[in-house]
Amino acid sequence: MRIAVAGGSGTVGAQCVDTLRARGHEVSILSRRAGIDLRDGSGLVQALDGMDTVLDVTNVMTLSRRRARTFFQTVTTNLLRAERRAGVTHHLILSIVGIDGVDAAYYAGKLAQEQRVLNGDTPFTIARATQFHEFAGQLLDTQRGPLALLPRTLVRPVAVHEVAERLAMLADAGPQGRVADLIGPRDEVLADLARRQLRADGITRVVREVRFPGAYGRCLASGRLRGDPTGNPGPVYGRTTFDDWLQARRRDNAPPR
């Protein structure tokens, strides 16, 4: 199968590219280096010629509702338009568990992305996952100094390689609409994850929980981003715990002997 990956150089995208190639697929990365601009659509039709599936794992780092909506709506519209002209038969996207009704901050952009896919002409699959194990560290990296403020929230973090495995399986299966959520194996407190990561890295910082204001903060505090184990259909569970991930990360970063 020929698969184009939008966002193929990012944290999730790079893992998806490796996983898809290991499964025998012919994979191309939609990037500016290849003369493709997802924001204005230039080069997309040519890049998608002969492709069977487009996997969209694009991302933008923002808490601005307007910026997130603009980014995801623009990229999705350009992809769907090019897919229609190129004859692509499957549009597969990665979204976020628990964001229904949360038209705020980054989640507003993901909801807008899903809606564009639902209203598009290309047969699709929408696969949602919980936050990645890297999430706590990404939030720590946005702050300087000895004190880090993290939102008060419960999460069920999942390993990126398991997200990539699921997306590869769904690419093989063809369009299925909205599929079961992928959620992590264990409930965790986000601030506690940050403290454990800092301790594993030998870094001394104080982590404090704060409640974010508005709809975004209410969503985080509710714990709904963990997903619903009792939902129908029930979720698919990841296997790798945060502590498993920390141990693997420590091994990968250990200096050679």
C-alpha positions as CSV (number, residue, x, y, z in Angstrom):
1,M,0.0,0.0,0.0
2,R,1.2,3.5,-0.7
3,I,0.7,5.9,2.3
4,A,1.5,9.6,2.6
5,V,2.1,10.8,6.1
6,A,1.3,14.5,6.9
7,G,3.4,15.5,10.0
8,G,5.7,12.6,9.3
9,S,8.8,14.2,10.9
10,G,7.1,14.9,14.3
11,T,7.1,12.8,17.5
12,V,4.3,10.6,16.4
13,G,4.8,10.9,12.7
14,A,8.4,9.6,12.6
15,Q,7.3,6.6,14.6
16,C,4.4,6.0,12.3
17,V,6.7,6.2,9.2
18,D,9.1,3.6,10.7
19,T,6.2,1.3,11.7
20,L,4.4,1.5,8.3
21,R,7.7,0.8,6.5
22,A,8.4,-2.2,8.7
23,R,5.0,-3.5,7.7
24,G,6.0,-3.3,4.0
25,H,4.2,-0.2,3.0
26,E,5.6,2.4,0.6
27,V,5.6,5.6,2.6
28,S,6.2,9.2,1.7
29,I,6.4,12.2,4.0
30,L,4.5,15.3,3.2
31,S,6.9,18.1,4.1
32,R,8.2,21.4,2.9
33,R,11.6,19.7,2.2
34,A,9.7,17.8,-0.5
35,G,8.2,21.0,-1.9
36,I,4.8,20.5,-0.2
37,D,3.1,23.2,1.9
38,L,0.2,21.9,3.9
39,R,-0.9,25.4,4.8
40,D,-1.4,26.6,1.2
41,G,-1.8,23.3,-0.5
42,S,1.1,23.7,-2.9
43,G,2.5,20.5,-4.3
44,L,-0.1,18.3,-2.6
45,V,-2.0,17.0,-5.6
46,Q,1.2,15.8,-7.2
47,A,2.5,14.3,-4.0
48,L,-0.7,12.3,-3.5
49,D,-0.9,11.0,-7.0
50,G,-1.1,7.2,-6.8
51,M,-1.4,7.2,-3.0
52,D,-4.0,4.9,-1.3
53,T,-4.1,6.4,2.1
54,V,-3.2,9.7,3.8
55,L,-2.3,9.6,7.5
56,D,-2.6,13.0,9.1
57,V,-0.7,13.4,12.4
58,T,0.1,17.1,12.0
59,N,0.3,19.2,15.0
60,V,0.6,22.8,16.2
61,M,1.8,23.9,19.6
62,T,-0.7,26.5,20.9
63,L,-3.4,27.1,23.5
64,S,-5.0,29.7,21.2
65,R,-8.5,28.5,20.1
66,R,-8.3,30.7,17.0
67,R,-4.8,29.6,15.9
68,A,-5.6,25.9,16.5
69,R,-8.8,26.0,14.5
70,T,-7.2,27.9,11.7
71,F,-4.3,25.5,11.4
72,F,-6.3,22.2,11.5
73,Q,-9.2,23.5,9.3
74,T,-6.7,24.8,6.7
75,V,-4.5,21.7,6.6
76,T,-7.5,19.3,6.6
77,T,-9.3,21.3,3.8
78,N,-6.2,21.3,1.7
79,L,-5.5,17.6,2.2
80,L,-9.1,16.6,1.4
81,R,-9.3,18.7,-1.7
82,A,-6.0,17.2,-3.0
83,E,-7.1,13.7,-2.1
84,R,-10.3,14.1,-4.1
85,R,-8.3,15.2,-7.2
86,A,-5.7,12.5,-6.7
87,G,-8.1,9.6,-6.1
88,V,-7.0,8.8,-2.5
89,T,-9.5,6.3,-0.9
90,H,-8.7,6.6,2.8
91,H,-8.1,9.6,5.1
92,L,-6.9,8.6,8.6
93,I,-6.4,11.1,11.4
94,L,-5.2,10.9,15.0
95,S,-7.3,12.9,17.4
96,I,-7.7,13.2,21.2
97,V,-9.8,11.2,23.6
98,G,-12.5,13.1,25.6
99,I,-12.7,16.4,23.7
100,D,-16.4,16.2,22.7
101,G,-18.0,19.5,23.6
102,V,-14.7,21.2,24.6
103,D,-14.6,24.0,22.1
104,A,-11.6,25.6,23.7
105,A,-7.9,26.1,23.3
106,Y,-6.1,23.3,21.3
107,Y,-9.0,21.0,21.6
108,A,-11.2,23.3,19.5
109,G,-8.8,22.8,16.6
110,K,-9.0,19.0,16.9
111,L,-12.8,19.1,17.0
112,A,-12.7,21.4,13.9
113,Q,-10.4,18.9,12.2
114,E,-12.7,16.0,12.9
115,Q,-15.7,17.9,11.6
116,R,-14.0,18.7,8.3
117,V,-13.1,15.0,7.9
118,L,-16.7,14.0,8.7
119,N,-18.0,16.4,6.1
120,G,-15.4,15.6,3.5
121,D,-15.6,13.3,0.4
122,T,-12.8,10.9,1.3
123,P,-13.7,7.8,3.2
124,F,-12.1,8.2,6.6
125,T,-11.0,6.8,10.0
126,I,-10.9,8.9,13.1
127,A,-8.7,7.3,15.8
128,R,-8.5,9.0,19.2
129,A,-5.8,8.4,21.8
130,T,-5.0,9.7,25.2
131,Q,-2.0,12.0,26.0
132,F,1.4,10.5,25.3
133,H,4.0,9.7,28.0
134,E,6.0,12.7,26.7
135,F,3.2,15.2,27.7
136,A,4.5,16.0,31.2
137,G,8.0,16.6,29.9
138,Q,6.7,18.8,27.1
139,L,4.9,21.0,29.6
140,L,8.0,21.2,31.8
141,D,10.0,22.3,28.8
142,T,7.7,25.3,28.3
143,Q,8.7,26.8,31.7
144,R,11.9,28.1,33.1
145,G,13.2,28.3,36.6
146,P,13.0,26.1,39.8
147,L,9.1,26.1,39.9
148,A,6.9,24.4,37.3
149,L,3.1,24.9,37.3
150,L,1.1,22.0,35.8
151,P,-2.6,21.8,35.2
152,R,-4.6,19.8,37.7
153,T,-5.8,16.8,35.8
154,L,-5.9,13.0,35.7
155,V,-4.6,11.3,32.6
156,R,-4.1,7.8,31.2
157,P,-0.9,8.3,29.2
158,V,0.0,6.0,26.3
159,A,3.2,5.1,24.5
160,V,3.8,6.7,21.1
161,H,5.0,3.4,19.6
162,E,1.6,1.9,20.6
163,V,-0.2,4.8,18.9
164,A,1.9,4.2,15.8
165,E,1.1,0.5,15.8
166,R,-2.6,1.2,16.1
167,L,-2.5,3.7,13.3
168,A,-0.6,1.3,11.1
169,M,-3.2,-1.4,11.8
170,L,-6.0,1.0,10.9
171,A,-4.3,2.0,7.7
172,D,-4.2,-1.7,6.7
173,A,-7.9,-2.1,7.6
174,G,-9.3,0.7,5.4
175,P,-11.9,3.3,6.2
176,Q,-14.0,2.6,9.4
177,G,-15.3,5.9,10.5
178,R,-14.8,6.7,14.2
179,V,-13.1,3.7,15.9
180,A,-12.6,2.7,19.5
181,D,-10.3,5.0,21.6
182,L,-6.8,4.0,22.5
183,I,-6.1,4.8,26.2
184,G,-3.2,4.2,28.5
185,P,-3.1,1.3,31.0
186,R,-3.2,3.3,34.2
187,D,-4.7,6.4,35.7
188,E,-2.1,9.0,36.6
189,V,-1.9,12.5,38.1
190,L,-0.1,14.7,35.6
191,A,1.9,16.7,38.2
192,D,3.0,13.4,39.7
193,L,4.3,12.2,36.3
194,A,6.3,15.5,36.0
195,R,7.8,14.9,39.5
196,R,8.8,11.3,38.6
197,Q,10.4,12.4,35.3
198,L,12.4,15.1,37.0
199,R,13.5,12.6,39.7
200,A,14.5,10.1,37.0
201,D,16.5,12.8,35.2
202,G,18.2,14.0,38.4
203,I,16.7,17.5,38.1
204,T,15.6,19.5,41.2
205,R,12.5,21.5,40.5
206,V,9.3,22.1,42.5
207,V,6.1,21.1,40.7
208,R,2.8,22.6,41.7
209,E,-0.7,21.9,40.5
210,V,-2.9,24.7,39.4
211,R,-6.4,24.8,38.0
212,F,-6.6,26.4,34.6
213,P,-9.5,28.8,34.0
214,G,-12.4,28.5,31.6
215,A,-13.7,25.6,29.6
216,Y,-10.1,24.3,29.0
217,G,-9.4,24.2,32.7
218,R,-12.7,22.6,33.5
219,C,-12.0,19.9,30.9
220,L,-8.6,19.1,32.4
221,A,-9.9,19.1,36.0
222,S,-12.7,16.7,35.1
223,G,-10.5,13.9,34.1
224,R,-12.5,13.3,30.9
225,L,-9.3,13.1,28.9
226,R,-8.7,9.7,30.4
227,G,-11.5,8.3,28.2
228,D,-14.4,6.1,29.3
229,P,-13.6,2.4,30.0
230,T,-17.4,1.7,30.1
231,G,-18.1,3.3,26.7
232,N,-19.5,1.5,23.7
233,P,-17.4,0.4,22.0
234,G,-15.0,-0.1,24.8
235,P,-11.5,1.3,24.4
236,V,-8.3,-0.4,23.3
237,Y,-5.7,-0.4,26.1
238,G,-2.1,0.4,25.8
239,R,0.4,-1.9,27.5
240,T,3.3,0.4,28.4
241,T,3.0,2.3,31.7
242,F,4.7,5.6,32.4
243,D,7.3,3.9,34.6
244,D,8.0,1.4,31.8
245,W,8.5,4.3,29.5
246,L,10.8,6.1,32.0
247,Q,13.0,3.0,32.3
248,A,13.2,2.6,28.5
249,R,14.1,6.2,28.1
250,R,16.8,5.9,30.7
251,R,18.3,3.0,28.9
252,D,18.2,4.8,25.6
253,N,19.9,7.8,27.0
254,A,22.5,6.0,28.9
255,P,26.1,6.7,27.7
256,P,27.8,3.8,25.9
257,R,30.2,1.7,28.0
